[in-house]
C-alpha cells in the first residue's frame, strides 16, 4: 500500500469480523516497529502478542473496553526505560515515550498496509495488564491494540485543517513573512 494512502486511511476500528488474521502478518507489523528512531541506539519498546481468550478478556476488562474481546489477537506495547534513563537521566523518560510513539506509528501503518484493523487503546488499569501478562514492575505499559479484520468499512476519518495545526516562526503565528524582492528596481 502507498504510504500516503496508509496515512490518510488509517483509523481506529472497534468492530471485527470473526475471521482470524494470520499471526505471521502481525509479526511483520511488529517488525516494522524496529525501524523507528531510538535515542542512543537503545530500543526500549517491547511487544507482547496474545491470542489467549482469557488474557484478552482480562485486558478488555482492564481497559473497560468490551470490543477488545472480539479481537482474535491483542498486542500490548511496553517500554523498558532503564538503559535510556541511565544514558540520559530524567530526560530519558521523555525519550522512551517518544520512541514508543514512533514504534507504534510504524506498527499501525504496517497494520493498515496488511489490511488489518486495530484501535489504539491508552486507557487501562496497568497493574491488571501487568499481572495478566507477567510484565515486571519496572516496565511501562504504553498501549493496547486489539487486532482483527474490520467488520465494515467506515466513512473517512475527520480531517483537521492544516492551518489549525501549523504555525510559522513562533507559536500561534499563522503566516510567513512576505518574501523580499531582491534585485528589482
FIKEPA-786526 format. One record per residue: residue number from 1; residue in one letter; x, y, z of N, C-alpha, C in turn. Coordinates in steps of 0.1 Angstrom, whole numbers. Layout:
# residues N
(NUM, "A", (X, Y, Z), (X, Y, Z), (X, Y, Z))
...
This chain:
# residues 185
(1, "X", (8, -12, 0), (0, 0, 0), (9, 12, 0))
(2, "X", (5, 22, -7), (12, 35, -8), (12, 42, 6))
(3, "X", (23, 48, 10), (24, 53, 23), (14, 64, 25))
(4, "X", (13, 74, 16), (3, 84, 18), (-11, 79, 20))
(5, "X", (-15, 68, 12), (-28, 62, 14), (-29, 56, 27))
(6, "X", (-19, 49, 32), (-20, 43, 45), (-22, 53, 56))
(7, "X", (-14, 64, 55), (-15, 75, 65), (-29, 81, 65))
(8, "X", (-35, 83, 53), (-48, 90, 52), (-60, 81, 55))
(9, "X", (-58, 68, 53), (-70, 59, 55), (-69, 52, 68))
(10, "X", (-58, 53, 76), (-57, 46, 89), (-67, 52, 99))
(11, "X", (-75, 43, 105), (-84, 48, 115), (-87, 37, 126))
(12, "X", (-92, 41, 137), (-95, 31, 148), (-107, 23, 144))
(13, "X", (-106, 10, 147), (-117, 1, 144), (-121, -6, 157))
(14, "X", (-134, -7, 160), (-138, -13, 172), (-148, -24, 170))
(15, "X", (-149, -28, 158), (-158, -40, 154), (-151, -48, 144))
(16, "X", (-149, -61, 148), (-141, -70, 140), (-150, -82, 134))
(17, "X", (-145, -87, 123), (-151, -99, 117), (-147, -111, 126))
(18, "X", (-153, -122, 123), (-150, -135, 130), (-137, -141, 125))
(19, "X", (-133, -137, 113), (-121, -143, 106), (-109, -139, 114))
(20, "X", (-100, -149, 116), (-88, -148, 124), (-77, -144, 114))
(21, "X", (-69, -133, 117), (-58, -130, 109), (-46, -140, 111))
(22, "X", (-38, -140, 101), (-26, -149, 102), (-16, -142, 111))
(23, "X", (-12, -149, 122), (-3, -143, 132), (10, -139, 125))
(24, "X", (14, -145, 114), (27, -141, 108), (26, -126, 102))
(25, "X", (14, -122, 98), (12, -109, 93), (14, -99, 105))
(26, "X", (9, -103, 117), (11, -94, 128), (25, -93, 132))
(27, "X", (33, -104, 131), (47, -104, 134), (54, -94, 125))
(28, "X", (50, -94, 112), (56, -85, 102), (53, -70, 106))
(29, "X", (41, -68, 111), (38, -54, 116), (46, -50, 128))
(30, "X", (48, -59, 137), (57, -57, 149), (71, -54, 144))
(31, "X", (76, -62, 134), (89, -60, 129), (91, -46, 123))
(32, "X", (81, -40, 118), (82, -26, 113), (86, -16, 124))
(33, "X", (82, -19, 136), (85, -10, 147), (100, -9, 150))
(34, "X", (107, -19, 146), (122, -19, 149), (129, -8, 142))
(35, "X", (123, -2, 131), (129, 8, 123), (126, 22, 128))
(36, "X", (119, 23, 139), (116, 36, 144), (129, 43, 150))
(37, "X", (130, 56, 151), (141, 62, 157), (143, 59, 172))
(38, "X", (155, 58, 177), (157, 55, 191), (169, 63, 196))
(39, "X", (167, 68, 208), (178, 76, 214), (190, 68, 218))
(40, "X", (201, 71, 212), (214, 65, 216), (214, 50, 212))
(41, "X", (206, 46, 203), (206, 32, 199), (199, 22, 209))
(42, "X", (192, 28, 219), (186, 20, 229), (171, 18, 225))
(43, "X", (168, 7, 219), (154, 4, 215), (147, -1, 228))
(44, "X", (138, 7, 232), (131, 4, 245), (118, -3, 244))
(45, "X", (112, -3, 232), (98, -8, 231), (98, -23, 230))
(46, "X", (88, -30, 236), (86, -44, 236), (72, -47, 232))
(47, "X", (70, -58, 226), (56, -61, 221), (52, -75, 226))
(48, "X", (40, -76, 232), (35, -89, 236), (23, -92, 228))
(49, "X", (23, -103, 221), (12, -108, 212), (5, -119, 220))
(50, "X", (-8, -118, 221), (-16, -129, 227), (-28, -132, 219))
(51, "X", (-32, -145, 218), (-44, -149, 212), (-52, -157, 223))
(52, "X", (-47, -158, 235), (-54, -165, 246), (-66, -157, 250))
(53, "X", (-78, -163, 248), (-91, -156, 251), (-92, -151, 265))
(54, "X", (-88, -159, 275), (-88, -154, 289), (-80, -142, 291))
(55, "X", (-68, -142, 285), (-60, -130, 286), (-66, -118, 279))
(56, "X", (-71, -120, 267), (-78, -109, 260), (-90, -104, 268))
(57, "X", (-97, -113, 274), (-109, -108, 283), (-104, -100, 295))
(58, "X", (-93, -104, 301), (-87, -97, 312), (-82, -83, 308))
(59, "X", (-76, -82, 296), (-71, -70, 291), (-83, -60, 288))
(60, "X", (-94, -66, 282), (-106, -58, 279), (-112, -53, 291))
(61, "X", (-112, -61, 302), (-118, -56, 315), (-109, -45, 321))
(62, "X", (-96, -47, 320), (-86, -37, 325), (-88, -23, 317))
(63, "X", (-91, -24, 305), (-93, -12, 297), (-108, -7, 297))
(64, "X", (-117, -15, 303), (-131, -12, 303), (-136, -9, 289))
(65, "X", (-131, -18, 279), (-135, -17, 265), (-139, -31, 260))
(66, "X", (-152, -33, 260), (-158, -46, 257), (-154, -51, 243))
(67, "X", (-152, -42, 233), (-149, -45, 219), (-136, -53, 218))
(68, "X", (-127, -51, 228), (-114, -58, 227), (-117, -73, 227))
(69, "X", (-127, -78, 234), (-130, -92, 235), (-133, -99, 221))
(70, "X", (-137, -90, 212), (-140, -95, 198), (-127, -98, 190))
(71, "X", (-116, -92, 194), (-104, -93, 186), (-98, -108, 187))
(72, "X", (-92, -112, 177), (-86, -126, 177), (-72, -125, 183))
(73, "X", (-66, -114, 182), (-52, -111, 188), (-52, -98, 195))
(74, "X", (-44, -97, 205), (-41, -84, 211), (-26, -82, 212))
(75, "X", (-22, -70, 209), (-8, -67, 211), (-7, -56, 222))
(76, "X", (1, -59, 232), (4, -49, 242), (18, -44, 240))
(77, "X", (19, -31, 239), (32, -24, 237), (37, -19, 251))
(78, "X", (49, -23, 254), (56, -19, 267), (69, -12, 263))
(79, "X", (74, -5, 274), (88, 0, 272), (96, -2, 285))
(80, "X", (108, -5, 282), (118, -7, 293), (127, 6, 293))
(81, "X", (125, 15, 302), (132, 28, 302), (146, 27, 308))
(82, "X", (150, 16, 314), (162, 16, 322), (175, 21, 315))
(83, "X", (178, 15, 303), (190, 20, 296), (190, 34, 292))
(84, "X", (178, 39, 287), (177, 52, 283), (178, 62, 295))
(85, "X", (172, 58, 306), (173, 66, 318), (188, 67, 323))
(86, "X", (195, 55, 322), (209, 55, 326), (217, 64, 317))
(87, "X", (214, 65, 304), (222, 73, 294), (218, 88, 295))
(88, "X", (205, 91, 297), (201, 105, 296), (195, 111, 309))
(89, "X", (195, 103, 319), (188, 108, 332), (173, 110, 330))
(90, "X", (168, 120, 337), (153, 122, 337), (148, 124, 323))
(91, "X", (156, 130, 314), (151, 133, 301), (149, 120, 293))
(92, "X", (155, 109, 298), (153, 96, 292), (139, 91, 293))
(93, "X", (131, 95, 303), (117, 92, 303), (109, 97, 291))
(94, "X", (112, 109, 287), (106, 115, 276), (110, 108, 263))
(95, "X", (123, 105, 262), (128, 98, 250), (121, 84, 249))
(96, "X", (120, 77, 260), (113, 64, 260), (99, 65, 254))
(97, "X", (92, 75, 259), (78, 77, 254), (77, 81, 239))
(98, "X", (87, 89, 235), (87, 93, 221), (91, 81, 212))
(99, "X", (100, 73, 217), (104, 61, 209), (92, 51, 208))
(100, "X", (84, 50, 219), (73, 41, 219), (63, 46, 208))
(101, "X", (60, 59, 208), (51, 65, 199), (55, 63, 184))
(102, "X", (68, 65, 182), (74, 63, 168), (72, 48, 164))
(103, "X", (76, 39, 173), (75, 25, 170), (60, 21, 168))
(104, "X", (51, 26, 176), (37, 23, 174), (32, 28, 161))
(105, "X", (36, 40, 157), (32, 45, 144), (36, 36, 132))
(106, "X", (49, 32, 133), (53, 22, 123), (44, 10, 123))
(107, "X", (42, 4, 134), (33, -7, 136), (19, -5, 130))
(108, "X", (13, 7, 133), (0, 10, 128), (-1, 11, 113))
(109, "X", (10, 17, 108), (10, 19, 93), (11, 5, 86))
(110, "X", (19, -3, 92), (21, -17, 86), (8, -25, 88))
(111, "X", (1, -23, 99), (-12, -29, 101), (-22, -25, 90))
(112, "X", (-22, -12, 87), (-30, -7, 76), (-26, -13, 63))
(113, "X", (-13, -14, 60), (-8, -20, 48), (-12, -34, 46))
(114, "X", (-14, -41, 57), (-17, -56, 57), (-32, -58, 56))
(115, "X", (-40, -46, 56), (-54, -47, 56), (-60, -53, 68))
(116, "X", (-53, -51, 79), (-58, -55, 92), (-64, -42, 99))
(117, "X", (-70, -44, 110), (-76, -33, 117), (-73, -33, 132))
(118, "X", (-73, -22, 138), (-70, -20, 153), (-75, -7, 157))
(119, "X", (-74, -5, 171), (-76, 8, 177), (-66, 9, 188))
(120, "X", (-61, 21, 189), (-51, 25, 199), (-58, 27, 212))
(121, "X", (-56, 18, 222), (-63, 19, 235), (-52, 23, 245))
(122, "X", (-54, 35, 251), (-45, 40, 260), (-50, 41, 275))
(123, "X", (-63, 38, 276), (-69, 39, 289), (-70, 24, 295))
(124, "X", (-64, 22, 306), (-64, 8, 312), (-58, 9, 326))
(125, "X", (-61, -1, 333), (-55, -3, 346), (-42, -11, 344))
(126, "X", (-31, -4, 345), (-18, -10, 342), (-15, -22, 350))
(127, "X", (-18, -22, 363), (-15, -33, 372), (-22, -46, 368))
(128, "X", (-34, -45, 362), (-41, -57, 358), (-34, -63, 345))
(129, "X", (-31, -54, 336), (-24, -59, 324), (-10, -65, 328))
(130, "X", (-3, -59, 336), (10, -64, 341), (8, -78, 347))
(131, "X", (-2, -79, 356), (-4, -92, 362), (-8, -103, 352))
(132, "X", (-17, -99, 343), (-22, -109, 333), (-10, -114, 324))
(133, "X", (-1, -105, 320), (9, -108, 310), (23, -110, 317))
(134, "X", (23, -110, 330), (36, -112, 338), (46, -102, 334))
(135, "X", (42, -90, 333), (51, -79, 330), (58, -73, 343))
(136, "X", (71, -72, 343), (78, -68, 355), (74, -53, 359))
(137, "X", (75, -50, 372), (71, -37, 377), (78, -25, 370))
(138, "X", (91, -26, 366), (98, -15, 361), (95, -13, 346))
(139, "X", (87, -21, 340), (83, -19, 326), (70, -11, 325))
(140, "X", (70, -2, 316), (58, 7, 314), (49, 0, 303))
(141, "X", (36, -1, 306), (26, -5, 295), (22, 8, 288))
(142, "X", (25, 8, 275), (23, 20, 267), (9, 20, 261))
(143, "X", (4, 9, 255), (-8, 9, 248), (-12, -6, 245))
(144, "X", (-25, -7, 242), (-31, -20, 239), (-37, -19, 225))
(145, "X", (-35, -29, 217), (-40, -29, 203), (-47, -42, 200))
(146, "X", (-61, -43, 200), (-68, -54, 196), (-67, -55, 180))
(147, "X", (-65, -67, 175), (-63, -68, 161), (-72, -78, 154))
(148, "X", (-78, -74, 143), (-86, -83, 136), (-89, -77, 122))
(149, "X", (-99, -82, 115), (-103, -76, 103), (-115, -67, 105))
(150, "X", (-116, -56, 99), (-127, -46, 101), (-140, -52, 97))
(151, "X", (-150, -51, 105), (-163, -56, 102), (-170, -50, 90))
(152, "X", (-170, -37, 90), (-174, -30, 78), (-166, -16, 77))
(153, "X", (-165, -12, 65), (-157, 0, 62), (-164, 12, 67))
(154, "X", (-158, 20, 75), (-164, 33, 80), (-161, 44, 70))
(155, "X", (-169, 55, 71), (-166, 67, 63), (-152, 72, 67))
(156, "X", (-147, 80, 58), (-134, 86, 60), (-133, 93, 74))
(157, "X", (-121, 93, 80), (-120, 99, 93), (-120, 114, 91))
(158, "X", (-122, 121, 102), (-123, 135, 102), (-109, 141, 100))
(159, "X", (-109, 150, 91), (-96, 157, 87), (-95, 170, 94))
(160, "X", (-84, 172, 101), (-82, 185, 108), (-76, 195, 98))
(161, "X", (-81, 207, 96), (-75, 216, 86), (-60, 219, 90))
(162, "X", (-52, 219, 80), (-37, 221, 82), (-35, 234, 89))
(163, "X", (-42, 245, 85), (-40, 258, 91), (-43, 258, 106))
(164, "X", (-50, 248, 111), (-53, 248, 126), (-42, 241, 134))
(165, "X", (-32, 235, 127), (-21, 229, 134), (-7, 234, 131))
(166, "X", (-6, 243, 121), (6, 248, 115), (9, 262, 119))
(167, "X", (20, 265, 125), (24, 279, 128), (38, 281, 122))
(168, "X", (41, 294, 120), (54, 298, 114), (62, 306, 124))
(169, "X", (74, 303, 126), (84, 310, 134), (81, 310, 149))
(170, "X", (69, 310, 153), (65, 310, 167), (51, 305, 169))
(171, "X", (48, 301, 181), (35, 296, 184), (24, 306, 181))
(172, "X", (14, 301, 174), (2, 308, 171), (4, 318, 160))
(173, "X", (15, 318, 153), (17, 327, 142), (13, 320, 129))
(174, "X", (3, 325, 122), (-3, 317, 111), (3, 320, 97))
(175, "X", (11, 330, 96), (16, 333, 83), (31, 335, 83))
(176, "X", (37, 332, 71), (51, 335, 69), (52, 350, 65))
(177, "X", (64, 355, 67), (66, 369, 62), (66, 369, 47))
(178, "X", (61, 379, 41), (62, 381, 27), (76, 381, 22))
(179, "X", (80, 374, 12), (94, 374, 8), (98, 387, 2))
(180, "X", (110, 392, 5), (115, 404, 0), (120, 402, -14))
(181, "X", (116, 411, -23), (120, 410, -37), (134, 417, -38))
(182, "X", (144, 410, -42), (158, 414, -42), (161, 416, -57))
(183, "X", (168, 428, -60), (174, 430, -73), (164, 437, -83))
(184, "X", (152, 440, -78), (143, 448, -87), (144, 462, -85))
(185, "X", (143, 470, -96), (144, 485, -95), (131, 491, -100))
